[in-house]
Amino acid sequence: MTYTRTKQLAYLSERPLTPLSQVAVAVAVTLVKWDERRRTRVALSQLDDHLLKDVGLNRDDALDEARRVFWRT
């Protein structure tokens, strides 16, 4: 029997995650956040002065942010 996407999502919302699954999801979410921070900080460090001015930053502020470690907000 094939399920539509809607039925699959409804099934997941009716059934709570096991504790191990909750931990796995929390770890996955954290890793995604860290990767996003890393990628955006690398991109920020590569912007030229004109683009930095457009977003309201100067070179020093951008480099300070880019040097932050990915696990820090």
VEXPAVO-221421 format. One line per field, with one value per residue: x, y, z of N, C-alpha, C, O in turn. Coordinates in steps of 0.001 Angstrom, whole numbers. Example, Ala and Ser with C-alpha at 12.3 -4.5 7.8 and 13.67 -1.06 7.14 Angstrom:
% residues 2
n_X (13190:12850);
n_Y (-5690:-2250);
n_Z (7800:7080);
ca_X (12300:13670);
ca_Y (-4500:-1060);
ca_Z (7800:7140);
c_X (13200:12900);
c_Y (-3300:30);
c_Z (7800:7870);
o_X (14236:13409);
o_Y (-3319:1138);
o_Z (8465:8039);
END
This chain:
% residues 73
n_X (839:601:1470:396:2221:1133:-257:1894:3214:1211:1088:3568:3214:1346:2591:4770:8301:10871:12986:15715:15552:14764:17081:18805:17631:17954:20753:21240:19962:21537:24034:23408:22849:25400:26883:25659:26316:29121:29376:28143:29787:32215:31448:30856:33390:34478:33252:33328:34365:32389:29997:29914:29476:26900:25441:25848:28257:31742:35046:36670:34765:33429:35468:36039:33665:33773:35933:35024:34314:32458:30612:29781:27374);
n_Y (-1166:2186:5332:8676:11764:13486:11758:10367:12380:13019:10662:10719:12914:11995:10107:9964:10692:8372:8396:8112:8788:11441:12557:12095:13725:16231:16414:16392:18788:20651:20240:21089:23803:24653:24192:25980:28424:28342:28339:30809:32603:32232:33105:35774:36724:36882:38880:41929:45349:47140:45600:44909:47419:47824:46101:47236:46923:47171:46344:45393:44654:42635:40747:40165:38859:36716:35297:34090:31100:28279:27189:29145:31658);
n_Z (0:-855:495:671:720:2631:4357:5440:6898:8716:10151:11443:13137:14926:16422:19040:19355:20237:23174:22396:19700:19966:21031:18884:16919:18135:18173:15409:14631:16006:14744:12152:12618:13501:11153:9414:10640:10339:7515:6842:8155:6854:4304:4927:5543:3054:1658:-218:483:-384:-402:2296:3408:2483:4118:6506:7919:8805:7601:9737:11727:10348:9995:12653:13390:11590:12546:14808:16615:15420:17186:18849:19437);
ca_X (0:1392:940:713:3110:333:-517:3155:3450:201:1525:4671:2751:534:3421:5916:9626:11485:14042:16923:15263:14782:18493:19350:17121:18612:22130:21179:19627:22727:25042:22967:23075:26839:27338:25167:27159:30437:29273:27846:30969:33171:30936:31020:34803:34842:32565:34172:33997:31128:28900:29873:28836:25464:24816:26106:29450:33038:35913:37096:33632:33171:36524:35833:32590:34222:36909:34360:34163:31117:29678:29395:26379);
ca_Y (0:3410:6448:9999:12534:14018:10683:10081:13436:12870:9521:11151:13842:11260:9161:10677:10107:7696:9255:8055:9565:12851:12937:12120:14929:17384:16448:16784:20218:21378:20157:21943:25192:24911:24263:27234:29498:28252:28766:32239:33370:32174:34001:37140:37100:37024:40015:43109:46481:47715:44775:45053:48699:47633:45428:48030:46467:47520:45173:44872:43960:41405:39780:39719:37865:35543:34555:33401:29656:27985:26793:30358:32479);
ca_Z (0:-915:1263:155:1604:3728:5309:6128:7879:9766:10961:12297:14167:15898:17162:19620:19151:21372:23746:21570:18495:20354:21141:17527:16258:18769:17667:13998:14578:16450:13685:11045:13046:13478:9768:8854:11172:9709:6116:6742:8589:5742:3262:5411:5448:1651:1045:-408:1329:-868:96:3745:3687:2234:5265:7701:8633:8240:7430:11042:12355:9594:10294:14039:13368:10831:13355:15926:16410:14942:18237:19588:18718);
c_X (891:682:1279:1597:2350:71:744:3413:2445:582:2627:4201:1919:1367:4641:7232:10096:12572:15327:16737:15271:16209:19109:18891:17795:20053:22151:20888:20837:23804:24682:23184:24553:27356:26879:26000:28524:30389:29019:29028:32064:32729:31108:32464:35239:34141:33518:33600:32668:29926:28788:29189:27324:24751:25157:27286:30698:33903:36312:35980:33352:34223:36435:34763:33046:35205:36275:34224:32698:30123:29242:28392:26831);
c_Y (1238:4518:7752:10711:13054:12958:10327:11113:13355:11727:9946:12083:13143:10364:9879:9929:9402:8615:9261:8866:11054:13361:13047:13360:16171:17525:16915:18274:21058:21380:21036:23413:25547:25054:25561:28414:29510:28787:30265:33092:33342:33132:35459:37601:37364:38186:41187:44282:47110:46920:44833:46358:48591:46968:46107:47572:47055:46260:44563:44108:42628:40343:39277:38641:36587:34692:33799:31916:29335:27626:27978:31161:33900);
c_Z (0:-163:554:1156:2824:4785:6082:7212:9019:10697:11930:13409:15241:16800:17729:19364:20424:21943:22910:20287:18797:20465:19750:16772:16830:18282:16218:13854:14973:15369:12496:11391:12988:12051:9111:9353:10497:8286:5994:7183:7536:4641:3666:5268:4008:949:868:393:914:-339:1610:4145:3486:3412:6583:8532:8012:8216:8779:11748:11666:9908:11731:14097:12670:11629:14514:15601:16171:16042:19103:18767:18601);
o_X (1838:-544:2327:1702:2885:168:667:3791:2800:408:2611:4742:1803:885:5474:7258:9752:13028:15953:17659:15733:16509:19851:19682:18167:20514:22984:21512:21125:24419:25558:23650:24923:28172:27623:26350:29025:31239:29611:29247:32768:33543:31469:32719:36265:34405:34402:32486:31905:28948:27682:28418:26553:23580:24799:27315:30711:33513:36290:36217:33073:33892:36717:34932:32729:35297:36923:34040:31809:28914:28414:28548:26122);
o_Y (1318:4623:7885:10297:13056:13235:10014:10758:13600:11831:9568:12042:13653:9912:10360:8711:9800:9525:10308:9549:11850:14476:13988:13978:17072:18634:17739:18948:22069:22414:21661:24185:26610:25932:26169:29302:30571:29582:30925:34179:34335:33886:36292:38750:38004:38449:41414:44207:47562:47509:44809:46395:49196:47249:45614:47810:47399:45227:43342:43037:41623:39168:38110:37626:35489:33485:32956:31537:30032:27749:27814:31321:34728);
o_Z (782:-185:-78:2311:3932:5980:7270:8328:10172:11911:13102:14514:16356:17839:16960:19183:21537:21250:22742:19842:17979:20038:19471:16060:16077:18012:15841:13035:14333:15110:11898:10553:12489:11768:8341:8575:10124:7884:5140:6647:7349:4107:2835:4907:3778:-224:1694:913:1767:121:2151:5104:4231:3667:7652:9739:6830:8760:8935:12306:12321:10068:12004:14774:13126:11405:15133:14444:16660:15845:19999:17557:18029);
END
